[in-house]
């Protein structure tokens, strides 16, 4: 199943924009924009991630809401 046909693992309804490449719990790997924003604002952002839409939506969320960017990395295929 491709990421485009998946739903957010947290809310179950949003279209995923980002995948956690090193999830603590493998049941929560795909995150929609709203749930990913909540993670970032809460201070628990995804550290190793892959953007799914080709646009840096999650990267922009990190830029807008995080000050410690050195720990985050974009996973390459």
NORVENCOR-V103199 format. One record per residue. N is the residue number from 1. RES is the residue in three letters. SS is DSSP state (~ for helix, > for strand, _ for the rest). PHI is phi in degrees with one decimal (999 if undefined). D_LAST is the distance of its C-alpha to the last C-alpha in whole Angstrom. Layout:
n->N res->RES ss->SS phi->PHI d_last->D_LAST
n->N res->RES ss->SS phi->PHI d_last->D_LAST
This chain:
n->1 res->UNK ss->_ phi->999 d_last->17
n->2 res->UNK ss->_ phi->-76.8 d_last->15
n->3 res->UNK ss->~ phi->-60.6 d_last->14
n->4 res->UNK ss->~ phi->-66.8 d_last->17
n->5 res->UNK ss->~ phi->-100.6 d_last->19
n->6 res->UNK ss->_ phi->-84.5 d_last->19
n->7 res->UNK ss->_ phi->-120.1 d_last->21
n->8 res->UNK ss->_ phi->-57.2 d_last->21
n->9 res->UNK ss->_ phi->-70.3 d_last->22
n->10 res->UNK ss->_ phi->-86.0 d_last->24
n->11 res->UNK ss->_ phi->-90.5 d_last->26
n->12 res->UNK ss->_ phi->79.6 d_last->26
n->13 res->UNK ss->_ phi->-128.6 d_last->26
n->14 res->UNK ss->_ phi->-76.6 d_last->24
n->15 res->UNK ss->_ phi->-82.0 d_last->21
n->16 res->UNK ss->> phi->-63.6 d_last->18
n->17 res->UNK ss->> phi->-112.0 d_last->16
n->18 res->UNK ss->> phi->-145.8 d_last->14
n->19 res->UNK ss->> phi->-119.2 d_last->12
n->20 res->UNK ss->> phi->-78.8 d_last->13
n->21 res->UNK ss->_ phi->-83.7 d_last->11
n->22 res->UNK ss->_ phi->-134.8 d_last->14
n->23 res->UNK ss->_ phi->-70.1 d_last->17
n->24 res->UNK ss->_ phi->-69.5 d_last->20
n->25 res->UNK ss->_ phi->-122.4 d_last->21
n->26 res->UNK ss->_ phi->-65.3 d_last->19
n->27 res->UNK ss->_ phi->-74.0 d_last->21
n->28 res->UNK ss->_ phi->-124.1 d_last->20
n->29 res->UNK ss->_ phi->-108.9 d_last->16
n->30 res->UNK ss->> phi->-109.8 d_last->16
n->31 res->UNK ss->> phi->-128.7 d_last->19
n->32 res->UNK ss->> phi->-79.0 d_last->20
n->33 res->UNK ss->~ phi->-61.4 d_last->22
n->34 res->UNK ss->~ phi->-63.2 d_last->25
n->35 res->UNK ss->~ phi->-70.0 d_last->24
n->36 res->UNK ss->~ phi->-65.2 d_last->21
n->37 res->UNK ss->~ phi->-60.9 d_last->24
n->38 res->UNK ss->~ phi->-61.3 d_last->26
n->39 res->UNK ss->~ phi->-61.2 d_last->24
n->40 res->UNK ss->~ phi->-64.1 d_last->24
n->41 res->UNK ss->~ phi->-65.0 d_last->27
n->42 res->UNK ss->~ phi->-66.7 d_last->28
n->43 res->UNK ss->_ phi->93.5 d_last->27
n->44 res->UNK ss->_ phi->-125.1 d_last->24
n->45 res->UNK ss->_ phi->-71.8 d_last->21
n->46 res->UNK ss->_ phi->-74.2 d_last->17
n->47 res->UNK ss->_ phi->-86.2 d_last->16
n->48 res->UNK ss->> phi->-119.0 d_last->12
n->49 res->UNK ss->> phi->-136.8 d_last->11
n->50 res->UNK ss->> phi->-130.0 d_last->9
n->51 res->UNK ss->> phi->-72.0 d_last->11
n->52 res->UNK ss->_ phi->-100.5 d_last->12
n->53 res->UNK ss->_ phi->-92.4 d_last->14
n->54 res->UNK ss->_ phi->87.7 d_last->13
n->55 res->UNK ss->_ phi->-99.9 d_last->16
n->56 res->UNK ss->_ phi->-81.1 d_last->15
n->57 res->UNK ss->~ phi->-62.8 d_last->18
n->58 res->UNK ss->~ phi->-67.3 d_last->17
n->59 res->UNK ss->~ phi->-58.8 d_last->17
n->60 res->UNK ss->~ phi->-67.0 d_last->20
n->61 res->UNK ss->~ phi->-60.7 d_last->22
n->62 res->UNK ss->~ phi->-62.6 d_last->21
n->63 res->UNK ss->~ phi->-60.1 d_last->23
n->64 res->UNK ss->~ phi->-74.0 d_last->25
n->65 res->UNK ss->~ phi->-121.0 d_last->26
n->66 res->UNK ss->_ phi->-117.7 d_last->25
n->67 res->UNK ss->_ phi->-105.9 d_last->26
n->68 res->UNK ss->_ phi->-100.3 d_last->24
n->69 res->UNK ss->~ phi->-83.5 d_last->21
n->70 res->UNK ss->~ phi->-66.3 d_last->20
n->71 res->UNK ss->~ phi->-88.9 d_last->19
n->72 res->UNK ss->_ phi->-99.7 d_last->16
n->73 res->UNK ss->> phi->-141.7 d_last->13
n->74 res->UNK ss->> phi->-85.0 d_last->10
n->75 res->UNK ss->_ phi->-77.3 d_last->7
n->76 res->UNK ss->_ phi->-102.4 d_last->4
n->77 res->UNK ss->_ phi->-68.9 d_last->0
